Amino acid sequence: MPKWFLRLIHKGREVSIEFPNGDTEKGYITSEPGYAEMTPMNEINPLATRQNKLVVTIKTINKIPEQYQIHGIPVKIRFKSWYNY
């Protein structure tokens, strides 16, 4: 992840969350971002790539529908002013 990217992610920043079927919900970042712990190399497949994961807490404007209230559901996060959301 490039360093310049980190300065764009901050508390209060507006975001749009896109769910797997294309539905979206607007929200905002409620905490300063941090890195997730990485799995030690000896515990992963040697051919797998390691990626830094950025942990960000987001609060949605509206309640998230029940069908999306699944821990680990894959979503896309878009930032306001990037790609017009």
C-alpha positions as CSV (number, residue, x, y, z in Angstrom):
1,M,0.0,0.0,0.0
2,P,1.6,3.3,-1.0
3,K,2.3,5.8,1.8
4,W,0.3,8.6,0.1
5,F,-2.8,6.4,0.3
6,L,-2.7,6.4,4.2
7,R,-3.0,10.1,4.5
8,L,-6.4,10.0,2.6
9,I,-7.9,7.6,5.2
10,H,-8.9,9.4,8.4
11,K,-11.6,9.6,11.0
12,G,-14.7,11.4,9.6
13,R,-14.0,10.6,6.0
14,E,-17.1,9.7,4.0
15,V,-17.2,6.3,2.3
16,S,-19.5,4.1,0.3
17,I,-19.7,0.4,1.0
18,E,-20.5,-1.9,-1.9
19,F,-21.8,-5.4,-1.0
20,P,-21.4,-8.5,-3.2
21,N,-24.6,-8.0,-5.1
22,G,-23.9,-4.4,-5.9
23,D,-26.0,-2.7,-3.2
24,T,-24.4,0.2,-1.5
25,E,-24.6,2.0,1.8
26,K,-23.0,5.3,2.7
27,G,-21.1,5.8,5.9
28,Y,-18.0,7.4,7.5
29,I,-14.8,6.3,9.3
30,T,-15.2,6.4,13.1
31,S,-11.7,5.7,14.2
32,E,-8.1,6.2,13.0
33,P,-6.9,3.3,10.8
34,G,-4.4,0.8,11.9
35,Y,-2.7,-2.3,10.5
36,A,-4.0,-5.8,11.2
37,E,-1.6,-8.4,12.5
38,M,0.0,-10.5,9.8
39,T,0.1,-14.3,10.0
40,P,3.7,-15.5,10.7
41,M,5.4,-16.9,7.5
42,N,5.7,-20.3,9.1
43,E,1.9,-20.6,9.4
44,I,1.0,-19.8,5.8
45,N,1.5,-21.4,2.4
46,P,5.0,-20.6,1.1
47,L,3.6,-19.7,-2.3
48,A,1.0,-17.3,-0.9
49,T,1.5,-13.6,-1.0
50,R,1.4,-11.6,2.1
51,Q,-0.6,-8.4,2.1
52,N,-0.9,-5.7,4.6
53,K,-4.4,-5.2,5.8
54,L,-5.7,-1.9,7.0
55,V,-8.3,-2.0,9.7
56,V,-10.9,0.8,9.6
57,T,-14.1,1.1,11.7
58,I,-17.0,2.4,9.6
59,K,-20.5,3.5,10.8
60,T,-23.2,3.5,8.1
61,I,-25.8,6.2,7.8
62,N,-28.6,3.6,7.6
63,K,-28.8,0.3,9.3
64,I,-27.1,-2.5,7.3
65,P,-29.7,-5.0,6.0
66,E,-29.7,-8.4,7.8
67,Q,-28.5,-10.3,4.8
68,Y,-25.2,-8.4,4.9
69,Q,-24.6,-8.7,8.7
70,I,-22.0,-11.4,8.2
71,H,-18.6,-11.2,9.8
72,G,-16.0,-11.3,7.0
73,I,-18.4,-10.6,4.1
74,P,-16.3,-9.3,1.2
75,V,-17.1,-5.6,0.5
76,K,-15.6,-2.8,-1.5
77,I,-15.0,0.5,0.2
78,R,-15.0,3.6,-2.0
79,F,-14.0,7.0,-0.8
80,K,-15.9,10.2,-1.7
81,S,-14.2,12.1,-4.5
82,W,-12.6,8.8,-5.9
83,Y,-14.5,7.7,-9.0
84,N,-17.4,10.0,-8.0
85,Y,-17.7,7.7,-4.9
